[in-house]
Amino acid sequence: MPTRETAPLGAPCWIELSSSDTERARDFYAALFGWTCEVGSAEDGSYVNCSLNGARVAGMMQNASDSGTPDGWTTYFSSADAQATADAADESGGQSAVAPMAVGSMGTMAILEDPGGAQVGVWQPDDHSGYQVVGESGAPVWHELHTRHFRASVLFYETVFGWSTTALSDTDEFRFTTAGFDGAELAGVFDATNTIGEDTPASWRVYFGVDDVDRAVALAETLGATVVEAAEDSPYGRLATLADPTGVQFTVMAPSE
């Protein structure tokens, strides 16, 4: 399994689950994806580091009952300067939700809110470079923003994270743009005007690789997940969207060859 030392600037580099039940969550994802999950000390907030065959793949943290924020996955994007990225967000139609803060010697994090209301993480790496495996079974293979504020959001990410984008389709029926990094497409923005309600905030969705989608769905259901969108074939591979035992949505995907 090849590992990645660092992520390109502006690219997805880390995923983190905020969960009201981290014990149940780590048992679920470990059984589904083969992760090894290690719980940190109380001084570190009992942060859960998850690995796949010894390589970092994801993190989990306890979602406080009074946080007012639902459980969910957060995608972090790599930045050379978290403060400059946060400042750019404030000037580009978004805002800072959590100001940049150092996380020991690992790096500096921040949380932004884009023009559609989607929360997105910023990670300025130091000792911790982010997830080390990508595009493999059990690891992130894709990150996708679903938003009703399509054009403003694309411009936001181009400006704040320096994205180079390609419009795959630009019609009222299907509007979709991808972001490329060093020749690889790693993220996309989908115009969800026709698929989500006006009061539904935009959100980033994490896609995890699996060898067999139907088998993964069946296993997930035995582990307490529910099916949100049944397995179907797409031009990019077979996929299905699930909700984990606490209701957090994610997608499993077997990319096409």
C-alpha positions in Angstrom: 0.0 0.0 0.0 1.7 3.3 -1.1 1.7 6.1 1.5 1.7 9.8 1.0 4.2 12.0 2.9 2.5 15.4 2.3 -0.6 16.7 0.5 -0.4 19.3 -2.2 -1.2 22.8 -1.0 -5.0 23.4 -1.1 -5.8 19.6 -1.4 -7.7 17.4 1.0 -5.2 16.3 3.7 -7.2 15.0 6.7 -10.6 13.9 7.8 -12.0 14.1 11.3 -15.2 12.7 12.8 -17.0 14.6 15.5 -19.1 12.0 17.2 -21.4 11.9 20.2 -20.3 8.3 20.8 -16.6 7.8 19.8 -16.4 4.3 21.2 -19.3 3.1 19.0 -17.9 5.0 16.1 -14.4 3.6 16.3 -15.8 0.1 16.6 -18.0 0.6 13.6 -15.3 2.1 11.3 -12.6 -0.3 12.5 -14.9 -3.3 11.6 -16.0 -1.8 8.3 -12.7 -0.5 6.9 -10.1 -2.5 8.9 -8.8 0.5 10.8 -6.8 0.4 14.0 -8.0 3.1 16.4 -5.9 4.4 19.3 -7.4 6.6 22.0 -5.1 9.4 23.2 -4.7 10.7 26.7 -7.3 12.8 28.6 -4.9 15.8 28.2 -5.3 15.4 24.5 -9.1 15.2 24.7 -9.0 11.4 24.3 -8.6 12.1 20.5 -8.8 8.9 18.5 -6.2 8.4 15.8 -7.1 5.8 13.2 -4.6 4.0 10.9 -4.8 1.6 8.0 -1.9 -1.0 8.0 0.1 1.4 10.1 -0.6 4.5 8.0 -2.6 7.5 9.4 -6.0 7.7 7.8 -8.5 9.6 10.0 -9.2 11.1 13.4 -12.2 11.2 15.8 -13.1 13.4 18.6 -16.0 13.6 21.1 -18.8 15.9 20.1 -20.0 17.6 23.2 -23.7 17.3 23.9 -24.1 21.1 24.3 -22.1 21.9 21.1 -25.2 22.6 19.0 -23.4 20.9 16.1 -24.5 17.6 14.7 -22.1 14.7 14.4 -20.3 14.7 11.1 -17.1 14.2 9.1 -14.9 17.3 8.5 -12.5 17.5 5.5 -9.4 19.5 6.1 -7.4 21.2 3.3 -3.7 21.8 3.3 -2.4 25.3 3.9 1.0 26.9 4.2 -0.4 29.6 6.5 -3.6 28.9 8.3 -4.0 32.5 9.4 -3.6 33.8 5.9 -6.2 31.2 4.7 -8.6 32.3 7.4 -8.1 35.9 6.5 -8.7 35.1 2.8 -12.0 33.3 3.7 -13.2 36.4 5.5 -12.6 38.5 2.4 -14.1 36.0 -0.1 -17.7 35.5 1.0 -17.0 33.0 3.8 -16.0 33.4 7.4 -13.9 31.9 10.2 -15.8 29.5 12.4 -12.9 28.5 14.6 -9.8 30.8 14.6 -6.4 29.3 13.8 -5.0 27.5 16.8 -1.8 25.5 17.3 -2.3 21.8 18.0 0.9 21.1 20.0 3.8 20.4 17.6 1.5 18.7 15.1 0.3 21.8 13.2 -2.2 24.6 13.1 -5.9 24.1 12.5 -8.8 26.3 11.7 -12.5 25.8 10.7 -14.0 28.0 8.0 -17.6 28.4 6.7 -17.9 28.8 2.9 -20.6 30.9 1.1 -23.1 28.0 1.2 -22.7 27.3 4.9 -20.5 24.3 4.6 -17.8 23.9 7.3 -14.4 23.0 6.1 -11.1 22.5 7.9 -7.7 24.1 7.4 -4.6 22.3 8.3 -1.1 23.8 8.3 1.1 20.8 8.9 4.1 20.5 11.1 4.9 17.1 12.6 1.5 15.8 11.4 1.2 15.9 7.7 -2.3 14.5 7.4 -3.6 11.2 6.2 -0.9 9.0 4.7 -3.0 6.8 2.4 -5.4 7.9 -0.2 -7.2 6.2 -3.1 -7.1 2.8 -1.5 -9.7 0.5 0.0 -10.4 1.7 3.5 -9.1 5.2 2.8 -10.5 8.4 1.4 -10.8 8.3 -2.4 -12.8 11.5 -3.0 -14.2 14.6 -1.3 -17.3 16.4 -2.7 -19.1 19.6 -1.8 -22.9 19.6 -2.3 -24.1 23.2 -2.3 -26.9 25.4 -3.6 -24.3 28.3 -3.9 -22.3 26.7 -6.6 -20.6 29.6 -8.4 -19.8 31.5 -5.2 -18.4 28.3 -3.7 -16.2 27.4 -6.6 -14.8 31.0 -6.6 -14.3 30.8 -2.8 -12.1 27.7 -3.0 -10.2 28.9 -6.0 -9.4 32.1 -4.1 -8.9 30.8 -0.6 -7.1 27.5 -1.3 -5.7 28.3 -4.8 -7.6 25.6 -6.6 -7.2 24.9 -10.3 -10.6 23.8 -11.4 -12.2 22.1 -14.4 -15.9 22.4 -15.2 -17.1 18.9 -16.2 -20.7 20.1 -16.8 -22.4 23.5 -16.6 -26.1 23.0 -17.3 -29.1 23.5 -15.0 -29.6 19.8 -15.0 -26.1 18.9 -13.9 -23.4 21.4 -12.8 -20.1 19.9 -11.6 -16.6 21.2 -11.2 -13.4 19.3 -10.1 -10.2 20.5 -8.5 -6.9 19.1 -9.7 -3.6 18.9 -7.8 -0.4 17.7 -9.5 -2.4 16.2 -12.2 -4.8 14.3 -10.0 -8.5 15.2 -9.4 -9.0 15.0 -5.6 -12.2 17.0 -4.9 -15.3 18.2 -6.6 -18.2 20.7 -6.2 -21.7 19.7 -7.1 -24.6 22.1 -7.7 -27.2 20.5 -5.4 -29.9 23.1 -6.1 -32.2 20.3 -7.4 -31.4 17.8 -4.7 -31.3 19.5 -1.3 -33.8 21.9 0.3 -33.4 25.6 0.6 -32.9 25.4 4.4 -30.3 22.6 4.1 -26.8 23.9 4.6 -24.1 22.9 2.1 -21.8 20.0 3.2 -18.6 18.2 2.3 -19.0 14.5 1.8 -16.2 11.9 2.3 -16.0 8.9 -0.1 -14.2 5.9 1.2 -12.7 3.2 -1.1 -14.0 -0.4 -0.9 -13.3 -3.4 -3.0 -16.9 -4.4 -3.3 -19.7 -1.8 -2.6 -22.5 -4.3 -2.1 -20.5 -6.4 0.3 -19.5 -3.2 2.2 -23.1 -2.1 2.4 -24.2 -5.5 3.7 -21.5 -5.5 6.4 -22.2 -1.9 7.4 -25.9 -2.8 8.0 -24.9 -5.6 10.3 -22.8 -3.1 12.2 -25.7 -0.7 12.7 -25.6 1.5 9.6 -28.5 2.5 7.5 -28.7 2.9 3.7 -29.3 6.5 2.6 -28.7 6.0 -1.1 -28.7 2.5 -2.4 -25.8 1.1 -4.4 -25.7 2.2 -8.0 -23.2 2.4 -10.9 -21.8 5.7 -12.0 -19.4 6.7 -14.7 -16.7 6.8 -11.9 -17.5 3.5 -10.2 -20.2 1.8 -8.1 -21.1 3.7 -4.9 -23.6 3.9 -2.0 -24.3 6.4 0.7 -24.7 5.2 4.3 -25.4 6.7 7.7 -23.3 5.3 10.5 -24.8 4.2 13.9 -25.0 7.9 15.1 -26.5 9.1 11.8 -23.3 10.5 10.1 -23.4 10.2 6.4 -20.5 8.9 4.2 -20.2 7.2 0.9 -18.5 4.0 -0.1 -17.1 3.7 -3.6 -15.4 1.1 -5.7 -13.7 3.3 -8.4 -13.9 2.1 -12.0 -10.8 0.7 -13.5 
